[in-house]
Amino acid sequence: MAASSDYRLGSIWLVNFDPSIGTEICKTRPAVIISGTAFNQRSKVTVLPITLPITSASPIDRLRPVIVPLIPSITNGLSKNSFVVCVDPMTFDKRRLIKCLGQIELNQLEEIQQILVRYLEL
């Protein structure tokens, strides 16, 4: 299992979303941690990072305002063009986080945060 210091804001992890219920995202796929690093490191036992799923499927038009495109890079560890779905935050036990793939760019993290502010009406 990873050290609590590995659960950083903006880090991309391979996450086991199963078992899912109803229309929840299922299968193992990448996700980006959107909860703050200090929050994620507060306890080695109770870390429950908040994530946003990443998909490689082309987004439908109605989702375009709430997605952030990611191009594969050494930094992010992705292998294909992908999209962060910013309207589907999920909190998981850290045991669902399988492997850290990399880190998103700062400008992408800022774009995600702006979408979340609008979406969550913060």
Jmol script that loads the backbone (N, CA, C; Angstrom):
load data "model"
ATOM      1  N   MET A   1       0.848  -1.183   0.000  1.00  0.00           N
ATOM      2  CA  MET A   1       0.000   0.000   0.000  1.00  0.00           C
ATOM      3  C   MET A   1       0.887   1.237   0.000  1.00  0.00           C
ATOM      4  N   ALA A   2       0.433   2.281  -0.662  1.00  0.00           N
ATOM      5  CA  ALA A   2       1.208   3.509  -0.774  1.00  0.00           C
ATOM      6  C   ALA A   2       1.285   4.234   0.567  1.00  0.00           C
ATOM      7  N   ALA A   3       2.294   5.078   0.692  1.00  0.00           N
ATOM      8  CA  ALA A   3       2.415   5.921   1.880  1.00  0.00           C
ATOM      9  C   ALA A   3       1.400   7.055   1.776  1.00  0.00           C
ATOM     10  N   SER A   4       0.967   7.586   2.920  1.00  0.00           N
ATOM     11  CA  SER A   4      -0.029   8.660   2.893  1.00  0.00           C
ATOM     12  C   SER A   4       0.479   9.871   2.128  1.00  0.00           C
ATOM     13  N   SER A   5       1.804  10.052   2.046  1.00  0.00           N
ATOM     14  CA  SER A   5       2.360  11.192   1.312  1.00  0.00           C
ATOM     15  C   SER A   5       2.157  11.055  -0.190  1.00  0.00           C
ATOM     16  N   ASP A   6       1.781   9.872  -0.670  1.00  0.00           N
ATOM     17  CA  ASP A   6       1.565   9.659  -2.090  1.00  0.00           C
ATOM     18  C   ASP A   6       0.195  10.142  -2.565  1.00  0.00           C
ATOM     19  N   TYR A   7      -0.719  10.402  -1.660  1.00  0.00           N
ATOM     20  CA  TYR A   7      -2.076  10.815  -2.026  1.00  0.00           C
ATOM     21  C   TYR A   7      -2.124  12.338  -2.156  1.00  0.00           C
ATOM     22  N   ARG A   8      -1.533  12.838  -3.229  1.00  0.00           N
ATOM     23  CA  ARG A   8      -1.393  14.285  -3.429  1.00  0.00           C
ATOM     24  C   ARG A   8      -2.521  14.841  -4.291  1.00  0.00           C
ATOM     25  N   LEU A   9      -2.897  16.067  -4.027  1.00  0.00           N
ATOM     26  CA  LEU A   9      -3.818  16.797  -4.880  1.00  0.00           C
ATOM     27  C   LEU A   9      -3.258  16.797  -6.301  1.00  0.00           C
ATOM     28  N   GLY A  10      -4.068  16.380  -7.262  1.00  0.00           N
ATOM     29  CA  GLY A  10      -3.640  16.371  -8.658  1.00  0.00           C
ATOM     30  C   GLY A  10      -2.939  15.107  -9.104  1.00  0.00           C
ATOM     31  N   SER A  11      -2.724  14.156  -8.180  1.00  0.00           N
ATOM     32  CA  SER A  11      -2.084  12.909  -8.606  1.00  0.00           C
ATOM     33  C   SER A  11      -3.107  12.021  -9.303  1.00  0.00           C
ATOM     34  N   ILE A  12      -2.636  11.292 -10.304  1.00  0.00           N
ATOM     35  CA  ILE A  12      -3.487  10.390 -11.072  1.00  0.00           C
ATOM     36  C   ILE A  12      -3.221   8.966 -10.612  1.00  0.00           C
ATOM     37  N   TRP A  13      -4.284   8.274 -10.263  1.00  0.00           N
ATOM     38  CA  TRP A  13      -4.202   6.905  -9.750  1.00  0.00           C
ATOM     39  C   TRP A  13      -5.053   5.975 -10.586  1.00  0.00           C
ATOM     40  N   LEU A  14      -4.640   4.742 -10.666  1.00  0.00           N
ATOM     41  CA  LEU A  14      -5.480   3.685 -11.189  1.00  0.00           C
ATOM     42  C   LEU A  14      -6.375   3.272 -10.027  1.00  0.00           C
ATOM     43  N   VAL A  15      -7.703   3.347 -10.221  1.00  0.00           N
ATOM     44  CA  VAL A  15      -8.665   3.132  -9.140  1.00  0.00           C
ATOM     45  C   VAL A  15      -9.617   1.996  -9.505  1.00  0.00           C
ATOM     46  N   ASN A  16      -9.876   1.121  -8.541  1.00  0.00           N
ATOM     47  CA  ASN A  16     -10.858   0.059  -8.716  1.00  0.00           C
ATOM     48  C   ASN A  16     -12.219   0.601  -8.301  1.00  0.00           C
ATOM     49  N   PHE A  17     -13.071   0.929  -9.264  1.00  0.00           N
ATOM     50  CA  PHE A  17     -14.393   1.489  -8.990  1.00  0.00           C
ATOM     51  C   PHE A  17     -15.443   0.421  -8.679  1.00  0.00           C
ATOM     52  N   ASP A  18     -15.098  -0.858  -8.826  1.00  0.00           N
ATOM     53  CA  ASP A  18     -16.053  -1.935  -8.571  1.00  0.00           C
ATOM     54  C   ASP A  18     -16.033  -2.335  -7.098  1.00  0.00           C
ATOM     55  N   PRO A  19     -17.119  -2.791  -6.516  1.00  0.00           N
ATOM     56  CA  PRO A  19     -18.418  -2.933  -7.173  1.00  0.00           C
ATOM     57  C   PRO A  19     -19.134  -1.594  -7.233  1.00  0.00           C
ATOM     58  N   SER A  20     -19.865  -1.403  -8.302  1.00  0.00           N
ATOM     59  CA  SER A  20     -20.642  -0.181  -8.466  1.00  0.00           C
ATOM     60  C   SER A  20     -22.123  -0.524  -8.362  1.00  0.00           C
ATOM     61  N   ILE A  21     -22.926   0.502  -8.174  1.00  0.00           N
ATOM     62  CA  ILE A  21     -24.380   0.332  -8.076  1.00  0.00           C
ATOM     63  C   ILE A  21     -25.033   1.253  -9.095  1.00  0.00           C
ATOM     64  N   GLY A  22     -26.009   0.740  -9.809  1.00  0.00           N
ATOM     65  CA  GLY A  22     -26.768   1.555 -10.758  1.00  0.00           C
ATOM     66  C   GLY A  22     -25.890   2.155 -11.831  1.00  0.00           C
ATOM     67  N   THR A  23     -25.946   3.476 -11.958  1.00  0.00           N
ATOM     68  CA  THR A  23     -25.212   4.168 -13.013  1.00  0.00           C
ATOM     69  C   THR A  23     -23.838   4.656 -12.568  1.00  0.00           C
ATOM     70  N   GLU A  24     -23.384   4.233 -11.394  1.00  0.00           N
ATOM     71  CA  GLU A  24     -22.044   4.624 -10.950  1.00  0.00           C
ATOM     72  C   GLU A  24     -20.996   4.095 -11.922  1.00  0.00           C
ATOM     73  N   ILE A  25     -19.874   4.769 -11.968  1.00  0.00           N
ATOM     74  CA  ILE A  25     -18.763   4.324 -12.801  1.00  0.00           C
ATOM     75  C   ILE A  25     -18.284   2.974 -12.297  1.00  0.00           C
ATOM     76  N   CYS A  26     -17.991   2.088 -13.231  1.00  0.00           N
ATOM     77  CA  CYS A  26     -17.511   0.778 -12.836  1.00  0.00           C
ATOM     78  C   CYS A  26     -16.173   0.498 -13.512  1.00  0.00           C
ATOM     79  N   LYS A  27     -15.589  -0.583 -13.197  1.00  0.00           N
ATOM     80  CA  LYS A  27     -14.315  -1.121 -13.666  1.00  0.00           C
ATOM     81  C   LYS A  27     -13.129  -0.365 -13.080  1.00  0.00           C
ATOM     82  N   THR A  28     -11.950  -0.780 -13.442  1.00  0.00           N
ATOM     83  CA  THR A  28     -10.728  -0.121 -12.990  1.00  0.00           C
ATOM     84  C   THR A  28     -10.321   0.887 -14.052  1.00  0.00           C
ATOM     85  N   ARG A  29     -10.098   2.122 -13.632  1.00  0.00           N
ATOM     86  CA  ARG A  29      -9.751   3.193 -14.558  1.00  0.00           C
ATOM     87  C   ARG A  29      -8.960   4.262 -13.814  1.00  0.00           C
ATOM     88  N   PRO A  30      -8.317   5.161 -14.546  1.00  0.00           N
ATOM     89  CA  PRO A  30      -7.599   6.249 -13.881  1.00  0.00           C
ATOM     90  C   PRO A  30      -8.566   7.266 -13.267  1.00  0.00           C
ATOM     91  N   ALA A  31      -8.095   7.939 -12.246  1.00  0.00           N
ATOM     92  CA  ALA A  31      -8.839   9.030 -11.615  1.00  0.00           C
ATOM     93  C   ALA A  31      -7.825  10.008 -11.050  1.00  0.00           C
ATOM     94  N   VAL A  32      -8.249  11.260 -10.911  1.00  0.00           N
ATOM     95  CA  VAL A  32      -7.372  12.284 -10.350  1.00  0.00           C
ATOM     96  C   VAL A  32      -7.876  12.648  -8.958  1.00  0.00           C
ATOM     97  N   ILE A  33      -6.965  12.760  -8.004  1.00  0.00           N
ATOM     98  CA  ILE A  33      -7.328  13.160  -6.640  1.00  0.00           C
ATOM     99  C   ILE A  33      -7.560  14.664  -6.617  1.00  0.00           C
ATOM    100  N   ILE A  34      -8.740  15.069  -6.109  1.00  0.00           N
ATOM    101  CA  ILE A  34      -9.068  16.490  -6.036  1.00  0.00           C
ATOM    102  C   ILE A  34      -9.133  17.005  -4.606  1.00  0.00           C
ATOM    103  N   SER A  35      -9.051  16.124  -3.619  1.00  0.00           N
ATOM    104  CA  SER A  35      -9.008  16.590  -2.230  1.00  0.00           C
ATOM    105  C   SER A  35      -7.588  17.042  -1.911  1.00  0.00           C
ATOM    106  N   GLY A  36      -7.487  17.977  -0.991  1.00  0.00           N
ATOM    107  CA  GLY A  36      -6.201  18.569  -0.666  1.00  0.00           C
ATOM    108  C   GLY A  36      -5.200  17.590  -0.082  1.00  0.00           C
ATOM    109  N   THR A  37      -3.937  17.816  -0.386  1.00  0.00           N
ATOM    110  CA  THR A  37      -2.871  16.938   0.084  1.00  0.00           C
ATOM    111  C   THR A  37      -2.865  16.818   1.603  1.00  0.00           C
ATOM    112  N   ALA A  38      -3.020  17.922   2.321  1.00  0.00           N
ATOM    113  CA  ALA A  38      -3.017  17.882   3.792  1.00  0.00           C
ATOM    114  C   ALA A  38      -4.169  17.016   4.305  1.00  0.00           C
ATOM    115  N   PHE A  39      -5.341  17.139   3.696  1.00  0.00           N
ATOM    116  CA  PHE A  39      -6.484  16.306   4.068  1.00  0.00           C
ATOM    117  C   PHE A  39      -6.173  14.833   3.820  1.00  0.00           C
ATOM    118  N   ASN A  40      -5.593  14.542   2.681  1.00  0.00           N
ATOM    119  CA  ASN A  40      -5.304  13.159   2.304  1.00  0.00           C
ATOM    120  C   ASN A  40      -4.245  12.517   3.192  1.00  0.00           C
ATOM    121  N   GLN A  41      -3.395  13.334   3.824  1.00  0.00           N
ATOM    122  CA  GLN A  41      -2.317  12.814   4.652  1.00  0.00           C
ATOM    123  C   GLN A  41      -2.651  12.824   6.137  1.00  0.00           C
ATOM    124  N   ARG A  42      -3.831  13.220   6.505  1.00  0.00           N
ATOM    125  CA  ARG A  42      -4.164  13.424   7.923  1.00  0.00           C
ATOM    126  C   ARG A  42      -4.096  12.173   8.776  1.00  0.00           C
ATOM    127  N   SER A  43      -4.351  11.015   8.189  1.00  0.00           N
ATOM    128  CA  SER A  43      -4.285   9.778   8.965  1.00  0.00           C
ATOM    129  C   SER A  43      -4.010   8.613   8.028  1.00  0.00           C
ATOM    130  N   LYS A  44      -3.097   7.781   8.423  1.00  0.00           N
ATOM    131  CA  LYS A  44      -2.755   6.634   7.580  1.00  0.00           C
ATOM    132  C   LYS A  44      -3.899   5.634   7.507  1.00  0.00           C
ATOM    133  N   VAL A  45      -4.783   5.640   8.475  1.00  0.00           N
ATOM    134  CA  VAL A  45      -5.865   4.662   8.505  1.00  0.00           C
ATOM    135  C   VAL A  45      -7.113   5.172   7.791  1.00  0.00           C
ATOM    136  N   THR A  46      -7.430   6.453   7.932  1.00  0.00           N
ATOM    137  CA  THR A  46      -8.723   6.948   7.460  1.00  0.00           C
ATOM    138  C   THR A  46      -8.642   7.824   6.220  1.00  0.00           C
ATOM    139  N   VAL A  47      -7.600   7.723   5.453  1.00  0.00           N
ATOM    140  CA  VAL A  47      -7.505   8.532   4.247  1.00  0.00           C
ATOM    141  C   VAL A  47      -8.627   8.128   3.298  1.00  0.00           C
ATOM    142  N   LEU A  48      -9.459   9.083   2.945  1.00  0.00           N
ATOM    143  CA  LEU A  48     -10.545   8.869   1.997  1.00  0.00           C
ATOM    144  C   LEU A  48     -10.447   9.931   0.912  1.00  0.00           C
ATOM    145  N   PRO A  49      -9.522   9.776  -0.016  1.00  0.00           N
ATOM    146  CA  PRO A  49      -9.345  10.803  -1.041  1.00  0.00           C
ATOM    147  C   PRO A  49     -10.585  10.955  -1.916  1.00  0.00           C
ATOM    148  N   ILE A  50     -10.846  12.173  -2.328  1.00  0.00           N
ATOM    149  CA  ILE A  50     -11.929  12.459  -3.262  1.00  0.00           C
ATOM    150  C   ILE A  50     -11.316  12.490  -4.656  1.00  0.00           C
ATOM    151  N   THR A  51     -11.933  11.768  -5.575  1.00  0.00           N
ATOM    152  CA  THR A  51     -11.383  11.644  -6.923  1.00  0.00           C
ATOM    153  C   THR A  51     -12.402  12.027  -7.986  1.00  0.00           C
ATOM    154  N   LEU A  52     -11.879  12.298  -9.166  1.00  0.00           N
ATOM    155  CA  LEU A  52     -12.699  12.465 -10.365  1.00  0.00           C
ATOM    156  C   LEU A  52     -12.239  11.422 -11.364  1.00  0.00           C
ATOM    157  N   PRO A  53     -13.173  10.730 -12.004  1.00  0.00           N
ATOM    158  CA  PRO A  53     -12.788   9.693 -12.961  1.00  0.00           C
ATOM    159  C   PRO A  53     -12.192  10.280 -14.231  1.00  0.00           C
ATOM    160  N   ILE A  54     -11.354   9.491 -14.860  1.00  0.00           N
ATOM    161  CA  ILE A  54     -10.757   9.845 -16.151  1.00  0.00           C
ATOM    162  C   ILE A  54     -11.224   8.793 -17.150  1.00  0.00           C
ATOM    163  N   THR A  55     -11.663   9.245 -18.315  1.00  0.00           N
ATOM    164  CA  THR A  55     -12.123   8.338 -19.351  1.00  0.00           C
ATOM    165  C   THR A  55     -11.394   8.619 -20.662  1.00  0.00           C
ATOM    166  N   SER A  56     -11.262   7.590 -21.475  1.00  0.00           N
ATOM    167  CA  SER A  56     -10.680   7.795 -22.803  1.00  0.00           C
ATOM    168  C   SER A  56     -11.774   7.855 -23.865  1.00  0.00           C
ATOM    169  N   ALA A  57     -13.025   7.642 -23.467  1.00  0.00           N
ATOM    170  CA  ALA A  57     -14.150   7.717 -24.402  1.00  0.00           C
ATOM    171  C   ALA A  57     -14.395   9.176 -24.789  1.00  0.00           C
ATOM    172  N   SER A  58     -14.711   9.402 -26.044  1.00  0.00           N
ATOM    173  CA  SER A  58     -15.018  10.758 -26.498  1.00  0.00           C
ATOM    174  C   SER A  58     -16.255  11.265 -25.770  1.00  0.00           C
ATOM    175  N   PRO A  59     -16.167  12.470 -25.211  1.00  0.00           N
ATOM    176  CA  PRO A  59     -17.296  12.991 -24.434  1.00  0.00           C
ATOM    177  C   PRO A  59     -18.460  13.387 -25.335  1.00  0.00           C
ATOM    178  N   ILE A  60     -19.669  13.246 -24.799  1.00  0.00           N
ATOM    179  CA  ILE A  60     -20.831  13.722 -25.531  1.00  0.00           C
ATOM    180  C   ILE A  60     -20.913  15.236 -25.375  1.00  0.00           C
ATOM    181  N   ASP A  61     -21.547  15.888 -26.318  1.00  0.00           N
ATOM    182  CA  ASP A  61     -21.556  17.353 -26.370  1.00  0.00           C
ATOM    183  C   ASP A  61     -22.026  18.009 -25.086  1.00  0.00           C
ATOM    184  N   ARG A  62     -23.019  17.450 -24.431  1.00  0.00           N
ATOM    185  CA  ARG A  62     -23.545  18.108 -23.228  1.00  0.00           C
ATOM    186  C   ARG A  62     -22.533  18.121 -22.081  1.00  0.00           C
ATOM    187  N   LEU A  63     -21.515  17.264 -22.146  1.00  0.00           N
ATOM    188  CA  LEU A  63     -20.500  17.222 -21.089  1.00  0.00           C
ATOM    189  C   LEU A  63     -19.289  18.115 -21.375  1.00  0.00           C
ATOM    190  N   ARG A  64     -19.162  18.615 -22.572  1.00  0.00           N
ATOM    191  CA  ARG A  64     -17.966  19.395 -22.938  1.00  0.00           C
ATOM    192  C   ARG A  64     -17.625  20.523 -21.958  1.00  0.00           C
ATOM    193  N   PRO A  65     -18.619  21.247 -21.400  1.00  0.00           N
ATOM    194  CA  PRO A  65     -18.268  22.324 -20.457  1.00  0.00           C
ATOM    195  C   PRO A  65     -17.706  21.837 -19.119  1.00  0.00           C
ATOM    196  N   VAL A  66     -17.833  20.543 -18.842  1.00  0.00           N
ATOM    197  CA  VAL A  66     -17.416  20.047 -17.527  1.00  0.00           C
ATOM    198  C   VAL A  66     -16.350  18.957 -17.615  1.00  0.00           C
ATOM    199  N   ILE A  67     -15.598  18.941 -18.696  1.00  0.00           N
ATOM    200  CA  ILE A  67     -14.491  17.997 -18.827  1.00  0.00           C
ATOM    201  C   ILE A  67     -13.194  18.751 -19.073  1.00  0.00           C
ATOM    202  N   VAL A  68     -12.108  18.125 -18.715  1.00  0.00           N
ATOM    203  CA  VAL A  68     -10.774  18.677 -18.959  1.00  0.00           C
ATOM    204  C   VAL A  68      -9.989  17.622 -19.740  1.00  0.00           C
ATOM    205  N   PRO A  69      -9.554  17.978 -20.957  1.00  0.00           N
ATOM    206  CA  PRO A  69      -8.793  17.005 -21.748  1.00  0.00           C
ATOM    207  C   PRO A  69      -7.383  16.812 -21.203  1.00  0.00           C
ATOM    208  N   LEU A  70      -6.901  15.583 -21.294  1.00  0.00           N
ATOM    209  CA  LEU A  70      -5.538  15.237 -20.888  1.00  0.00           C
ATOM    210  C   LEU A  70      -4.859  14.518 -22.052  1.00  0.00           C
ATOM    211  N   ILE A  71      -3.701  15.003 -22.436  1.00  0.00           N
ATOM    212  CA  ILE A  71      -2.901  14.362 -23.473  1.00  0.00           C
ATOM    213  C   ILE A  71      -1.838  13.525 -22.767  1.00  0.00           C
ATOM    214  N   PRO A  72      -1.605  12.291 -23.218  1.00  0.00           N
ATOM    215  CA  PRO A  72      -0.615  11.439 -22.542  1.00  0.00           C
ATOM    216  C   PRO A  72       0.755  12.110 -22.464  1.00  0.00           C
ATOM    217  N   SER A  73       1.405  11.945 -21.319  1.00  0.00           N
ATOM    218  CA  SER A  73       2.748  12.497 -21.131  1.00  0.00           C
ATOM    219  C   SER A  73       3.484  11.659 -20.095  1.00  0.00           C
ATOM    220  N   ILE A  74       4.767  11.878 -20.011  1.00  0.00           N
ATOM    221  CA  ILE A  74       5.564  11.209 -18.982  1.00  0.00           C
ATOM    222  C   ILE A  74       5.094  11.664 -17.600  1.00  0.00           C
ATOM    223  N   THR A  75       4.695  12.924 -17.490  1.00  0.00           N
ATOM    224  CA  THR A  75       4.268  13.477 -16.205  1.00  0.00           C
ATOM    225  C   THR A  75       2.985  12.845 -15.700  1.00  0.00           C
ATOM    226  N   ASN A  76       1.990  12.687 -16.585  1.00  0.00           N
ATOM    227  CA  ASN A  76       0.705  12.177 -16.094  1.00  0.00           C
ATOM    228  C   ASN A  76       0.590  10.649 -16.150  1.00  0.00           C
ATOM    229  N   GLY A  77       1.460   9.986 -16.896  1.00  0.00           N
ATOM    230  CA  GLY A  77       1.471   8.532 -16.927  1.00  0.00           C
ATOM    231  C   GLY A  77       0.340   7.888 -17.708  1.00  0.00           C
ATOM    232  N   LEU A  78      -0.443   8.684 -18.425  1.00  0.00           N
ATOM    233  CA  LEU A  78      -1.538   8.132 -19.221  1.00  0.00           C
ATOM    234  C   LEU A  78      -1.010   7.626 -20.555  1.00  0.00           C
ATOM    235  N   SER A  79      -1.701   6.643 -21.134  1.00  0.00           N
ATOM    236  CA  SER A  79      -1.238   6.050 -22.389  1.00  0.00           C
ATOM    237  C   SER A  79      -2.069   6.474 -23.597  1.00  0.00           C
ATOM    238  N   LYS A  80      -3.200   7.163 -23.357  1.00  0.00           N
ATOM    239  CA  LYS A  80      -4.019   7.631 -24.474  1.00  0.00           C
ATOM    240  C   LYS A  80      -4.727   8.926 -24.117  1.00  0.00           C
ATOM    241  N   ASN A  81      -5.172   9.642 -25.154  1.00  0.00           N
ATOM    242  CA  ASN A  81      -5.919  10.866 -24.922  1.00  0.00           C
ATOM    243  C   ASN A  81      -7.101  10.558 -24.014  1.00  0.00           C
ATOM    244  N   SER A  82      -7.306  11.413 -23.008  1.00  0.00           N
ATOM    245  CA  SER A  82      -8.315  11.144 -21.989  1.00  0.00           C
ATOM    246  C   SER A  82      -8.992  12.437 -21.565  1.00  0.00           C
ATOM    247  N   PHE A  83     -10.008  12.284 -20.719  1.00  0.00           N
ATOM    248  CA  PHE A  83     -10.776  13.421 -20.226  1.00  0.00           C
ATOM    249  C   PHE A  83     -11.102  13.219 -18.756  1.00  0.00           C
ATOM    250  N   VAL A  84     -10.930  14.283 -17.955  1.00  0.00           N
ATOM    251  CA  VAL A  84     -11.368  14.259 -16.557  1.00  0.00           C
ATOM    252  C   VAL A  84     -12.834  14.669 -16.556  1.00  0.00           C
ATOM    253  N   VAL A  85     -13.677  13.847 -15.950  1.00  0.00           N
ATOM    254  CA  VAL A  85     -15.104  14.134 -15.853  1.00  0.00           C
ATOM    255  C   VAL A  85     -15.320  14.855 -14.517  1.00  0.00           C
ATOM    256  N   CYS A  86     -15.489  16.180 -14.583  1.00  0.00           N
ATOM    257  CA  CYS A  86     -15.467  17.010 -13.370  1.00  0.00           C
ATOM    258  C   CYS A  86     -16.787  17.044 -12.603  1.00  0.00           C
ATOM    259  N   VAL A  87     -17.800  16.320 -13.055  1.00  0.00           N
ATOM    260  CA  VAL A  87     -19.088  16.352 -12.369  1.00  0.00           C
ATOM    261  C   VAL A  87     -19.418  15.016 -11.692  1.00  0.00           C
ATOM    262  N   ASP A  88     -18.404  14.230 -11.424  1.00  0.00           N
ATOM    263  CA  ASP A  88     -18.637  12.918 -10.823  1.00  0.00           C
ATOM    264  C   ASP A  88     -17.652  12.640  -9.682  1.00  0.00           C
ATOM    265  N   PRO A  89     -17.562  13.564  -8.688  1.00  0.00           N
ATOM    266  CA  PRO A  89     -16.615  13.314  -7.594  1.00  0.00           C
ATOM    267  C   PRO A  89     -17.044  12.116  -6.762  1.00  0.00           C
ATOM    268  N   MET A  90     -16.050  11.325  -6.368  1.00  0.00           N
ATOM    269  CA  MET A  90     -16.309  10.137  -5.553  1.00  0.00           C
ATOM    270  C   MET A  90     -15.248  10.049  -4.466  1.00  0.00           C
ATOM    271  N   THR A  91     -15.663   9.625  -3.277  1.00  0.00           N
ATOM    272  CA  THR A  91     -14.753   9.422  -2.160  1.00  0.00           C
ATOM    273  C   THR A  91     -14.531   7.925  -1.996  1.00  0.00           C
ATOM    274  N   PHE A  92     -13.268   7.542  -1.868  1.00  0.00           N
ATOM    275  CA  PHE A  92     -12.935   6.130  -1.781  1.00  0.00           C
ATOM    276  C   PHE A  92     -11.994   5.843  -0.630  1.00  0.00           C
ATOM    277  N   ASP A  93     -12.118   4.641  -0.119  1.00  0.00           N
ATOM    278  CA  ASP A  93     -11.111   4.121   0.789  1.00  0.00           C
ATOM    279  C   ASP A  93      -9.822   3.986  -0.017  1.00  0.00           C
ATOM    280  N   LYS A  94      -8.701   4.300   0.595  1.00  0.00           N
ATOM    281  CA  LYS A  94      -7.425   4.275  -0.129  1.00  0.00           C
ATOM    282  C   LYS A  94      -7.076   2.903  -0.685  1.00  0.00           C
ATOM    283  N   ARG A  95      -7.708   1.851  -0.174  1.00  0.00           N
ATOM    284  CA  ARG A  95      -7.426   0.512  -0.693  1.00  0.00           C
ATOM    285  C   ARG A  95      -7.915   0.328  -2.127  1.00  0.00           C
ATOM    286  N   ARG A  96      -8.802   1.202  -2.597  1.00  0.00           N
ATOM    287  CA  ARG A  96      -9.256   1.146  -3.992  1.00  0.00           C
ATOM    288  C   ARG A  96      -8.229   1.762  -4.944  1.00  0.00           C
ATOM    289  N   LEU A  97      -7.314   2.563  -4.425  1.00  0.00           N
ATOM    290  CA  LEU A  97      -6.289   3.194  -5.249  1.00  0.00           C
ATOM    291  C   LEU A  97      -5.155   2.199  -5.441  1.00  0.00           C
ATOM    292  N   ILE A  98      -5.001   1.717  -6.660  1.00  0.00           N
ATOM    293  CA  ILE A  98      -4.104   0.610  -6.946  1.00  0.00           C
ATOM    294  C   ILE A  98      -2.674   1.062  -7.185  1.00  0.00           C
ATOM    295  N   LYS A  99      -2.511   2.092  -8.005  1.00  0.00           N
ATOM    296  CA  LYS A  99      -1.163   2.503  -8.407  1.00  0.00           C
ATOM    297  C   LYS A  99      -1.179   3.968  -8.838  1.00  0.00           C
ATOM    298  N   CYS A 100      -0.189   4.716  -8.386  1.00  0.00           N
ATOM    299  CA  CYS A 100      -0.049   6.108  -8.826  1.00  0.00           C
ATOM    300  C   CYS A 100       0.580   6.118 -10.218  1.00  0.00           C
ATOM    301  N   LEU A 101      -0.121   6.767 -11.161  1.00  0.00           N
ATOM    302  CA  LEU A 101       0.370   6.839 -12.538  1.00  0.00           C
ATOM    303  C   LEU A 101       1.198   8.093 -12.799  1.00  0.00           C
ATOM    304  N   GLY A 102       0.841   9.192 -12.130  1.00  0.00           N
ATOM    305  CA  GLY A 102       1.552  10.443 -12.376  1.00  0.00           C
ATOM    306  C   GLY A 102       0.822  11.620 -11.772  1.00  0.00           C
ATOM    307  N   GLN A 103       0.979  12.786 -12.388  1.00  0.00           N
ATOM    308  CA  GLN A 103       0.456  14.041 -11.864  1.00  0.00           C
ATOM    309  C   GLN A 103      -0.065  14.875 -13.031  1.00  0.00           C
ATOM    310  N   ILE A 104      -1.205  15.539 -12.840  1.00  0.00           N
ATOM    311  CA  ILE A 104      -1.682  16.424 -13.900  1.00  0.00           C
ATOM    312  C   ILE A 104      -0.926  17.746 -13.831  1.00  0.00           C
ATOM    313  N   GLU A 105      -0.976  18.489 -14.911  1.00  0.00           N
ATOM    314  CA  GLU A 105      -0.317  19.794 -14.981  1.00  0.00           C
ATOM    315  C   GLU A 105      -1.094  20.803 -14.121  1.00  0.00           C
ATOM    316  N   LEU A 106      -0.399  21.818 -13.623  1.00  0.00           N
ATOM    317  CA  LEU A 106      -1.016  22.821 -12.759  1.00  0.00           C
ATOM    318  C   LEU A 106      -2.182  23.521 -13.449  1.00  0.00           C
ATOM    319  N   ASN A 107      -2.023  23.882 -14.723  1.00  0.00           N
ATOM    320  CA  ASN A 107      -3.110  24.576 -15.424  1.00  0.00           C
ATOM    321  C   ASN A 107      -4.351  23.680 -15.550  1.00  0.00           C
ATOM    322  N   GLN A 108      -4.161  22.372 -15.692  1.00  0.00           N
ATOM    323  CA  GLN A 108      -5.296  21.449 -15.760  1.00  0.00           C
ATOM    324  C   GLN A 108      -5.981  21.336 -14.410  1.00  0.00           C
ATOM    325  N   LEU A 109      -5.191  21.307 -13.342  1.00  0.00           N
ATOM    326  CA  LEU A 109      -5.758  21.264 -11.995  1.00  0.00           C
ATOM    327  C   LEU A 109      -6.584  22.527 -11.733  1.00  0.00           C
ATOM    328  N   GLU A 110      -6.076  23.670 -12.129  1.00  0.00           N
ATOM    329  CA  GLU A 110      -6.812  24.928 -11.948  1.00  0.00           C
ATOM    330  C   GLU A 110      -8.116  24.922 -12.737  1.00  0.00           C
ATOM    331  N   GLU A 111      -8.096  24.372 -13.943  1.00  0.00           N
ATOM    332  CA  GLU A 111      -9.316  24.277 -14.756  1.00  0.00           C
ATOM    333  C   GLU A 111     -10.346  23.366 -14.077  1.00  0.00           C
ATOM    334  N   ILE A 112      -9.884  22.246 -13.541  1.00  0.00           N
ATOM    335  CA  ILE A 112     -10.770  21.333 -12.807  1.00  0.00           C
ATOM    336  C   ILE A 112     -11.391  22.052 -11.614  1.00  0.00           C
ATOM    337  N   GLN A 113     -10.573  22.770 -10.861  1.00  0.00           N
ATOM    338  CA  GLN A 113     -11.069  23.481  -9.677  1.00  0.00           C
ATOM    339  C   GLN A 113     -12.100  24.543 -10.058  1.00  0.00           C
ATOM    340  N   GLN A 114     -11.896  25.244 -11.164  1.00  0.00           N
ATOM    341  CA  GLN A 114     -12.867  26.249 -11.624  1.00  0.00           C
ATOM    342  C   GLN A 114     -14.196  25.593 -11.987  1.00  0.00           C
ATOM    343  N   ILE A 115     -14.142  24.458 -12.654  1.00  0.00           N
ATOM    344  CA  ILE A 115     -15.369  23.742 -13.001  1.00  0.00           C
ATOM    345  C   ILE A 115     -16.084  23.287 -11.733  1.00  0.00           C
ATOM    346  N   LEU A 116     -15.340  22.772 -10.759  1.00  0.00           N
ATOM    347  CA  LEU A 116     -15.949  22.321  -9.508  1.00  0.00           C
ATOM    348  C   LEU A 116     -16.615  23.469  -8.754  1.00  0.00           C
ATOM    349  N   VAL A 117     -16.001  24.645  -8.761  1.00  0.00           N
ATOM    350  CA  VAL A 117     -16.592  25.808  -8.103  1.00  0.00           C
ATOM    351  C   VAL A 117     -17.947  26.126  -8.729  1.00  0.00           C
ATOM    352  N   ARG A 118     -18.013  26.090 -10.059  1.00  0.00           N
ATOM    353  CA  ARG A 118     -19.294  26.340 -10.747  1.00  0.00           C
ATOM    354  C   ARG A 118     -20.293  25.207 -10.488  1.00  0.00           C
ATOM    355  N   TYR A 119     -19.840  23.998 -10.654  1.00  0.00           N
ATOM    356  CA  TYR A 119     -20.712  22.828 -10.548  1.00  0.00           C
ATOM    357  C   TYR A 119     -21.289  22.671  -9.132  1.00  0.00           C
ATOM    358  N   LEU A 120     -20.454  22.864  -8.129  1.00  0.00           N
ATOM    359  CA  LEU A 120     -20.879  22.687  -6.743  1.00  0.00           C
ATOM    360  C   LEU A 120     -21.420  23.982  -6.132  1.00  0.00           C
ATOM    361  N   GLU A 121     -21.415  25.069  -6.923  1.00  0.00           N
ATOM    362  CA  GLU A 121     -21.891  26.379  -6.478  1.00  0.00           C
ATOM    363  C   GLU A 121     -21.210  26.823  -5.187  1.00  0.00           C
ATOM    364  N   LEU A 122     -19.869  26.742  -5.190  1.00  0.00           N
ATOM    365  CA  LEU A 122     -19.084  27.130  -4.018  1.00  0.00           C
ATOM    366  C   LEU A 122     -18.831  28.623  -4.003  1.00  0.00           C
TER     367      LEU A 122
END
end "model"
wireframe off; spacefill off
backbone 0.3
color backbone group
